[in-house]
């Protein structure tokens, strides 16, 4: 699998998660849209899919995922994905620092989120 730096569509935070997953030999898919077509009302974009665990990882950077409207949109999307039977874990920017990423990702692979 290629190094994350080779993919322009990934944010810096997504690159950190990508590299961690590759380094730890975790098979994954990336950039998948669920619930509707991409860009359609009600669609949910997911950053990483861990197929063998039925796990969806969403990278939540502060730029796109702060404010009341964004938080409401994210929560609704998460609830809808969970209603479809997926385990959804949000990876918040402050938990993806070099010091915290190992713990954050280990919890995420168990379906748990770190506190904000």
Secondary structure, DSSP 8 states (H G I E B T S, - for coil): ---GGG-TTS-HHHHHHHHHHHHTT---EEEEEESSSTTSTT-EEEEEEEGGGTEEEEEE-TTTS-SHHHHHHHHHHHHHHHHTT-EEEEEEGGG-STTTHHHHHHHHHTT-----
